[in-house]
Amino acid sequence: MSELNLPILDLSLLDEGPDAAASFRDQLRAATHDVGFFYLTGTGVTPELEARLHRTARAFFELPEADKLAIENVNSPQFRGYTRVGGERTQGEVDWREQIDIGPERAVVDDPDAPDFARLIGPNLWPDAQPELREVATEWQEHLAEVARKLLRAWALALGAPESYFDEHFGDPATLLKIVRYPGSREPEPAQGVGAHKDSGVLTLLWVEPGKGGLQVRRDGEWVDAPSVPGAFVVNIGEMLEYATGGYLIATDHRVVSPRYPDDRISVPYFFNPALDARLPLIDLPPELAARARGVTQDPTNPIHALYGENALKSRLRAHPDVAERWHADLLAARA
């Protein structure tokens, strides 16, 4: 552990020989068994690409309101596009942020017999006023997908499974990129940028604007700060990886506190998840690891589903009630 509140791991160790790779896998297993969060360096993401992403994100949020609202997510049954400040909720409480959501570019599924979660499949909404956003977002996602796959192969080996375990069970990943801006708050008490929650999928890679804080992680019952670290991503696991390991790895509560006005903050989380129709089976852990598995967290208000699409749909319906009411009233009624 460093003086920071989270461990720092260097992904490039995987390419420095068997001993270095084994050391990385040990660190990875320990960090996600003990904390569920860590900083990751050595990803190969260049400072130039980070700067392009940052500039492009800033440029999007500086567009006239009409240009952003032209791709507002209430126009997307797939929950894609722009969410205005206050348009998303966590645990029923309003999150103070604006964002654009970007998923895999797909055709709409019009099969009436398709499962409910197939409604999440479809096209993105891109701003006509800023065509470069699509180019940068695509390049960013392509790079992080390779980082995610490399991590998952390391996890598989660290947990006693074949290196290809996650590759075999992932299918076509249901990724999600969020480009987020947290505006400053004038409130005397810290405002909810995002409320406390656990991610519903497998793996999250978070880029945070340099020099900015606000992210907090629950450790040993206390909220600890996880500020940006130069050249590093904040990485955490989601409920599906906790499920697949019987609770040996842990999905951890985290939240974002709004910056103080006039400051603001850009944050770009990338969620790497299985195909919507993928079901992650439990990993057959070695006895010494299985003995330390805590079991999957049981929360009646937030059930963890083995089928990823059910987890994803659950989260989207809760987070965006306006989209849900406009396009998926039948699903809401069935779940009432």
C-alpha positions as CSV (number, residue, x, y, z in Angstrom):
1,M,0.0,0.0,0.0
2,S,1.1,3.5,-0.7
3,E,0.2,6.7,1.2
4,L,-2.9,6.7,-1.0
5,N,-6.1,5.0,0.2
6,L,-6.0,2.5,-2.6
7,P,-3.3,0.1,-3.9
8,I,-1.4,1.0,-7.1
9,L,-0.8,-1.8,-9.6
10,D,1.3,-1.7,-12.8
11,L,-0.2,-3.6,-15.7
12,S,3.1,-3.6,-17.6
13,L,4.4,-6.2,-15.1
14,L,2.5,-8.8,-17.1
15,D,4.9,-8.2,-20.0
16,E,8.1,-8.4,-17.9
17,G,8.6,-12.1,-17.5
18,P,6.9,-14.9,-15.5
19,D,8.0,-13.7,-12.0
20,A,6.8,-10.1,-12.6
21,A,3.5,-11.4,-14.1
22,A,3.0,-13.7,-11.1
23,S,3.6,-10.8,-8.8
24,F,1.0,-8.7,-10.6
25,R,-1.6,-11.4,-10.4
26,D,-1.0,-11.8,-6.6
27,Q,-1.4,-8.0,-6.2
28,L,-4.5,-8.0,-8.3
29,R,-6.1,-10.8,-6.4
30,A,-5.3,-9.2,-3.0
31,A,-6.5,-5.8,-4.0
32,T,-9.9,-7.0,-5.2
33,H,-10.3,-9.5,-2.4
34,D,-9.5,-6.8,0.3
35,V,-10.8,-3.6,-1.3
36,G,-12.4,-4.1,-4.7
37,F,-10.7,-0.9,-5.9
38,F,-7.2,0.0,-7.1
39,Y,-5.2,2.4,-9.2
40,L,-3.8,0.9,-12.5
41,T,-0.8,2.3,-14.3
42,G,1.1,0.9,-17.3
43,T,-2.0,0.7,-19.5
44,G,-0.3,2.1,-22.6
45,V,-2.8,5.0,-22.9
46,T,-0.8,7.9,-24.0
47,P,-0.9,11.4,-22.5
48,E,-1.8,12.6,-26.0
49,L,-4.9,10.4,-26.1
50,E,-5.9,11.5,-22.6
51,A,-5.5,15.1,-23.6
52,R,-7.7,14.6,-26.7
53,L,-10.4,12.9,-24.6
54,H,-10.3,15.7,-22.1
55,R,-10.5,18.4,-24.7
56,T,-13.3,16.7,-26.5
57,A,-15.3,16.2,-23.3
58,R,-14.9,19.8,-22.4
59,A,-16.0,20.9,-25.9
60,F,-19.1,18.7,-25.7
61,F,-20.3,20.2,-22.4
62,E,-19.6,23.7,-23.7
63,L,-22.0,23.2,-26.6
64,P,-25.2,25.3,-26.6
65,E,-27.9,23.6,-24.6
66,A,-30.0,23.1,-27.7
67,D,-27.2,21.0,-29.3
68,K,-26.8,18.8,-26.3
69,L,-30.6,18.4,-25.9
70,A,-30.8,17.3,-29.6
71,I,-29.4,14.0,-28.4
72,E,-31.1,13.8,-25.0
73,N,-31.5,10.3,-23.8
74,V,-35.3,10.6,-23.4
75,N,-35.3,10.2,-27.2
76,S,-33.5,6.8,-26.9
77,P,-35.2,3.6,-25.8
78,Q,-31.7,2.3,-25.2
79,F,-30.8,5.0,-22.7
80,R,-28.1,6.5,-24.9
81,G,-27.2,10.1,-25.4
82,Y,-27.2,13.2,-23.2
83,T,-28.5,13.4,-19.7
84,R,-29.0,16.9,-18.4
85,V,-28.0,17.8,-14.8
86,G,-30.3,16.1,-12.4
87,G,-31.6,13.6,-14.9
88,E,-30.1,10.5,-13.3
89,R,-30.7,8.9,-9.9
90,T,-28.9,6.6,-7.5
91,Q,-30.9,4.9,-4.8
92,G,-33.8,7.2,-5.7
93,E,-31.8,10.4,-5.1
94,V,-30.9,12.9,-7.8
95,D,-27.3,12.9,-9.0
96,W,-25.8,16.3,-9.7
97,R,-24.1,15.7,-13.0
98,E,-24.5,15.9,-16.8
99,Q,-23.3,13.2,-19.2
100,I,-23.4,11.4,-22.5
101,D,-23.8,7.6,-22.5
102,I,-22.3,5.6,-25.4
103,G,-22.7,1.8,-25.9
104,P,-22.0,-0.7,-28.7
105,E,-23.3,0.6,-32.0
106,R,-26.0,-2.0,-33.0
107,A,-29.3,-2.2,-34.8
108,V,-32.5,-2.2,-32.7
109,V,-33.9,-5.7,-31.8
110,D,-37.5,-5.9,-33.1
111,D,-38.2,-9.5,-32.3
112,P,-41.3,-9.5,-30.0
113,D,-40.1,-12.7,-28.4
114,A,-36.7,-11.3,-27.4
115,P,-35.9,-11.0,-23.7
116,D,-36.6,-7.7,-22.0
117,F,-33.0,-6.8,-21.8
118,A,-32.7,-6.8,-25.6
119,R,-34.3,-3.4,-25.4
120,L,-30.9,-2.1,-24.4
121,I,-29.5,-3.0,-27.8
122,G,-29.5,-0.2,-30.4
123,P,-27.7,2.8,-31.9
124,N,-26.0,5.7,-30.1
125,L,-27.0,9.3,-30.4
126,W,-24.1,11.5,-31.6
127,P,-24.0,15.3,-31.6
128,D,-24.0,16.8,-35.1
129,A,-22.3,19.9,-33.7
130,Q,-19.3,17.9,-32.6
131,P,-18.4,15.0,-35.0
132,E,-15.0,14.4,-33.4
133,L,-16.6,13.1,-30.3
134,R,-17.4,9.8,-32.0
135,E,-13.9,9.4,-33.3
136,V,-12.2,10.0,-29.9
137,A,-14.8,7.9,-28.0
138,T,-14.3,5.0,-30.4
139,E,-10.5,5.1,-30.1
140,W,-10.7,5.3,-26.3
141,Q,-13.0,2.3,-26.1
142,E,-10.9,0.2,-28.4
143,H,-7.8,0.7,-26.2
144,L,-9.6,0.1,-22.9
145,A,-11.3,-3.0,-24.2
146,E,-7.8,-4.5,-24.6
147,V,-6.8,-3.4,-21.1
148,A,-9.9,-5.0,-19.7
149,R,-9.3,-8.3,-21.5
150,K,-5.7,-8.3,-20.2
151,L,-6.9,-7.8,-16.7
152,L,-9.6,-10.5,-16.9
153,R,-7.0,-13.0,-18.1
154,A,-4.8,-12.1,-15.2
155,W,-7.7,-12.5,-12.8
156,A,-8.6,-15.9,-14.2
157,L,-5.1,-17.2,-13.6
158,A,-5.0,-15.6,-10.2
159,L,-8.2,-17.4,-9.2
160,G,-7.1,-20.8,-10.4
161,A,-9.1,-20.8,-13.6
162,P,-7.8,-21.2,-17.2
163,E,-6.5,-18.0,-18.6
164,S,-9.3,-18.1,-21.2
165,Y,-12.1,-18.4,-18.6
166,F,-13.6,-14.9,-19.1
167,D,-13.0,-14.9,-22.9
168,E,-15.1,-18.1,-23.1
169,H,-18.0,-16.8,-21.1
170,F,-18.2,-13.1,-22.1
171,G,-19.6,-13.3,-25.6
172,D,-19.8,-9.9,-27.4
173,P,-19.2,-7.5,-24.5
174,A,-22.0,-5.1,-23.5
175,T,-19.7,-2.1,-22.9
176,L,-20.8,1.4,-21.7
177,L,-18.8,4.6,-21.9
178,K,-20.0,7.6,-19.9
179,I,-18.5,11.0,-20.4
180,V,-19.5,13.0,-17.3
181,R,-19.2,16.5,-16.0
182,Y,-19.8,17.3,-12.3
183,P,-20.7,21.0,-12.0
184,G,-19.8,22.9,-8.9
185,S,-22.3,23.1,-6.0
186,R,-23.0,26.2,-4.0
187,E,-24.7,24.2,-1.2
188,P,-23.1,24.5,2.3
189,E,-23.0,20.7,2.6
190,P,-21.3,18.4,0.0
191,A,-23.8,17.6,-2.8
192,Q,-24.4,14.1,-4.3
193,G,-22.6,14.0,-7.6
194,V,-23.4,10.3,-7.6
195,G,-24.9,8.4,-4.6
196,A,-23.4,5.4,-3.0
197,H,-23.7,2.3,-5.2
198,K,-22.0,-0.8,-6.5
199,D,-21.4,-1.3,-10.2
200,S,-23.7,-3.9,-11.7
201,G,-21.3,-5.5,-14.2
202,V,-17.8,-7.0,-14.1
203,L,-15.1,-4.3,-14.5
204,T,-14.9,-0.5,-14.5
205,L,-12.0,1.6,-15.7
206,L,-12.3,5.2,-14.6
207,W,-10.4,8.2,-16.0
208,V,-10.5,11.2,-13.8
209,E,-9.5,14.8,-14.8
210,P,-6.0,15.5,-13.5
211,G,-5.8,17.2,-10.2
212,K,-9.4,16.6,-9.3
213,G,-11.0,14.6,-6.4
214,G,-14.5,13.8,-5.4
215,L,-14.6,10.0,-5.7
216,Q,-14.9,8.2,-2.4
217,V,-14.7,4.5,-1.7
218,R,-16.0,2.7,1.4
219,R,-13.2,0.9,3.3
220,D,-13.7,-0.7,6.7
221,G,-17.0,1.2,7.1
222,E,-15.4,4.6,6.4
223,W,-15.5,6.8,3.2
224,V,-12.0,7.4,1.9
225,D,-10.9,9.7,-0.9
226,A,-9.7,8.3,-4.2
227,P,-8.3,11.4,-6.0
228,S,-6.8,11.3,-9.5
229,V,-3.3,9.9,-9.9
230,P,-1.2,11.0,-12.9
231,G,-1.2,8.3,-15.6
232,A,-3.5,6.0,-13.7
233,F,-7.0,4.7,-14.0
234,V,-9.2,3.9,-11.0
235,V,-10.3,0.3,-11.4
236,N,-13.1,-1.5,-9.6
237,I,-15.0,-4.7,-9.9
238,G,-18.8,-5.0,-10.1
239,E,-21.4,-7.3,-8.8
240,M,-21.0,-9.9,-11.5
241,L,-17.4,-10.6,-10.6
242,E,-18.4,-10.9,-6.9
243,Y,-21.1,-13.4,-8.0
244,A,-18.7,-15.4,-10.2
245,T,-16.2,-15.8,-7.3
246,G,-18.8,-16.6,-4.6
247,G,-17.9,-13.4,-2.8
248,Y,-14.1,-14.0,-2.8
249,L,-13.7,-10.8,-4.8
250,I,-15.8,-7.9,-3.5
251,A,-17.9,-5.2,-5.2
252,T,-17.5,-2.1,-3.1
253,D,-19.7,0.9,-2.5
254,H,-18.5,4.2,-3.9
255,R,-19.9,7.6,-4.5
256,V,-18.9,11.0,-5.9
257,V,-19.1,14.3,-3.9
258,S,-19.7,17.4,-6.1
259,P,-16.9,19.9,-6.4
260,R,-17.3,23.4,-4.9
261,Y,-18.5,26.1,-7.3
262,P,-17.0,27.5,-9.5
263,D,-14.9,24.3,-9.9
264,D,-16.2,21.4,-11.9
265,R,-14.8,17.9,-12.8
266,I,-14.7,15.7,-15.9
267,S,-14.9,11.9,-15.3
268,V,-15.0,9.1,-17.9
269,P,-15.9,5.7,-16.6
270,Y,-15.7,2.7,-19.0
271,F,-17.7,-0.4,-18.1
272,F,-16.6,-3.7,-19.6
273,N,-19.3,-6.3,-19.1
274,P,-20.4,-9.6,-20.6
275,A,-22.9,-9.9,-23.5
276,L,-26.4,-9.2,-22.3
277,D,-27.3,-12.9,-22.7
278,A,-24.1,-14.2,-21.0
279,R,-24.3,-16.0,-17.7
280,L,-21.1,-16.1,-15.7
281,P,-20.8,-19.5,-13.9
282,L,-19.2,-19.7,-10.5
283,I,-15.4,-20.1,-10.7
284,D,-14.2,-23.3,-9.1
285,L,-11.7,-21.7,-6.7
286,P,-8.7,-23.5,-5.2
287,P,-9.5,-24.7,-1.7
288,E,-7.3,-22.0,0.0
289,L,-9.2,-19.3,-1.8
290,A,-12.7,-20.9,-1.5
291,A,-12.2,-21.0,2.3
292,R,-11.9,-17.2,2.3
293,A,-15.0,-16.6,0.0
294,R,-17.6,-14.5,1.9
295,G,-20.6,-15.4,-0.2
296,V,-22.5,-13.1,-2.5
297,T,-23.9,-9.9,-0.9
298,Q,-27.6,-10.4,-0.2
299,D,-29.6,-7.2,-0.5
300,P,-33.4,-7.6,-1.1
301,T,-33.6,-4.2,-2.7
302,N,-30.7,-4.9,-5.1
303,P,-30.7,-8.6,-6.2
304,I,-27.6,-9.7,-8.2
305,H,-28.6,-11.7,-11.3
306,A,-26.4,-14.3,-12.9
307,L,-27.6,-13.2,-16.4
308,Y,-25.9,-9.9,-17.1
309,G,-28.7,-8.4,-19.2
310,E,-31.0,-8.6,-16.2
311,N,-28.5,-6.7,-14.0
312,A,-28.1,-4.1,-16.7
313,L,-31.8,-3.5,-17.3
314,K,-32.4,-3.3,-13.6
315,S,-29.9,-0.5,-13.2
316,R,-31.0,1.5,-16.3
317,L,-34.7,1.4,-15.3
318,R,-33.8,2.7,-11.8
319,A,-31.3,5.3,-12.9
320,H,-33.3,7.0,-15.7
321,P,-37.0,7.0,-14.7
322,D,-38.0,9.5,-17.4
323,V,-36.6,7.2,-20.1
324,A,-38.2,4.2,-18.5
325,E,-41.6,5.8,-18.2
326,R,-41.6,7.0,-21.8
327,W,-40.4,3.8,-23.5
328,H,-40.7,0.9,-21.0
329,A,-43.9,1.5,-18.9
330,D,-44.8,-2.1,-19.4
331,L,-41.6,-3.3,-17.7
332,L,-42.1,-0.9,-14.8
333,A,-45.6,-2.2,-14.3
334,A,-44.4,-5.8,-14.3
335,R,-41.8,-5.0,-11.7
336,A,-44.0,-2.9,-9.5
